[in-house]
Amino acid sequence: MKSEMNSTPLLSVCICTWNRSQSLSRTLNSLVKAAVQFDCKWELIVVNNNSTDDTDKVVQSFEDRLPIKVIHEKNSGLANARNAAVDAATGEYIVWTDDDVVVGVQWLNAYANGFRDHPEIALFGGPIKAMFDGVMPKWLADGWSSAHLPFCENDLGNREFALSANPVMLPYGANFAVRRLEQLRVQYNPELGAGPNNRYHGEETTVMVELLESGSKGIWLPTAVVEHMNGSDRMNLAYIKKYYIKSGQTQIRLEPKHEGLYVHRRPTWLWRMILETYCSYLWSRLRKSPAVWLKIYVKHAIALGKFYELGKTCAQPETKNK
């Protein structure tokens, strides 16, 4: 471990935020509790990405309790905010979390121990437990295994293991860390990630994949736990549909070309998938459990996302019509 006498922080915790001052306050309060258990030098960077609420005031109220620094990034979008955080960070490791999480009391220690025990590792990640403000609807509870991704649940087990891009065994953006040396080599793509004008996921996933494919190693830290807070406004089908439509759009953005016969820029199999999943959803909604119809609903939303995205691009098929 690096001692407090070292001028270089062991880690830089980075949070990007946009108009979530109340939620951010809860996150910062959880970091205050975690800091009590932590005896290494660290810094906290909050990137205010064009917030119009009282975010700066909230951050200022924690200056006497946290080693906090606020950065203002005028270019909208999570990827731009992440890149600004990387530029400002000075820690040996950059630890990412979000403005709608509660970090565990041992969260900082879990990462610090991971850095100490695995000096050869560049990428780290830990579990995210989905929590809810209010009561989860019964249909969502019954069908949770089919539609949990929009609520940021990610638990890959209670043991350490090597992270992988194929098969996908990766952390989520609300709870991961990258050694600064490697992080400086890989920027976050402003065309991906949350933002007021962005329809794609995955700015953090593409960075993780690039790191692993370039030879860096990653590890899962099961004790580095955070809770992701979901408001009552998310516990509905409209929110789930919006999330998975964006997932479908992202898949086309990352891999726009597909083999087969095309009709109006879309492959015929996609037209068929949309029709089949929609009819199957309507039938199963009447006769099957939420675990069944939610799974079909998700497939339909992803197909719609691909359909919409292909209509907006000039992607050409691999095999031309004959």
C-alpha positions, 0 to 999 in steps of 0.5 A: 500500500502507498502511505499517506506520506506519498503525494500521489493518491492511490486512487481517484474516485470519479463520479459524472453527474447531470441534474441529480443533486439529491441522488448525488448527495446520497452517494457522497454521504455513503462515501463519507462512511466508506472513508472512515474505514480507509487510511490511504491517500485518495481523491474524489472527482465530481464532473458536473456535466451541464447541470442546471440544479444545485449540484455545485452547492451539494458538492461544496457541502461535502468539501470538509468531509471528502477530498473532493474536486469538482470539474465542469465539462461543457460537452454533454454526454457521459463519455465526454464527462468520463474523459474529463475525469480521466484528464483531471485524475492523479491517482494510480487507479481510477475508480468509477461509480455513478451519482445514483448509487450507495457504496458499501462501507468497505468499498474503498478498502475492497478496491485498495486490497485488490490493487495491492494483491493484484499489481499485474491487473489493469481492470477491476469490477465489483457487484451492483445490487439493484435497490428500489425506492418504493415497492417493486410491482409483482410482475417485475419481481416475478419476471426479474431474471428476464428484465433486470439489466435496466435496473443495473443489477450485476452480480457475477459471483462471490469469488474472484475470477478473470474478467472476459470479453468473450464470453462477456463477464464484465462489470458495469459502469457504476462499479469498476476501476482501471489502472490510470496508466492503461486508462490514459491510453483508451478514451471513452467514445462520445458517440456512446453512453448516456446523454441528452442526444444519445441513443446508444449504450456501452461507452464503458464496455467498449473500453473494457473490451479494448483493454482486454483484447490488447492484452491487459488483464481484469479481475472480479472483486466480489467484496467491492459492492455498491447498491444502485438506487432505482426510482418508482419512475423506472418500474414500468414497461415503458422504461424497460422498452426504452432501455432495450430499444437503445440496446438494439440501436447500440448493437447496430451501431457497433456492427451495422452489417448483416448477411441476407436479403434486405428490404428497405434497409433492413434484413428480412429476418429482422422484419420477421423477428419483429412480427413474431415477437410482437404476436408472441408477446401478446399471446403470452401476456394473456396466458404465461407468467411474467418470466415468459412474456417479459423475456419476449417483450425484451426481444421485441424491444431489441429488435425494434431498436435494430429496426430503427437504427438501420433506418437511420443509417446507410448500412449496406448488406453483406449479400446484395439482393439478386 
